[in-house]
Amino acid sequence: MSQEIEYNFTEEYQNEEKQCQHCDSFLEEGRKCFCSELNIDVPPTGHCDFFRSRD
């Protein structure tokens, strides 16, 4: 039996420091942006509960 994981994804997050583009799961190839944690395409300005800063 599989379980759905809650990640509360927001496409336009106001706090720029915590946007997808600054997360260690964020991958960008050309115009395509992808989250390796969620395995979905994401906008660079998004945010979810799995955010981990690259720093």
Beta strands, then each sheet from edge to edge (+ up, - down):
strand 1: 26-29
strand 2: 32-35
strand 3: 40-41
sheet 1: 1+ 2- 3+
end
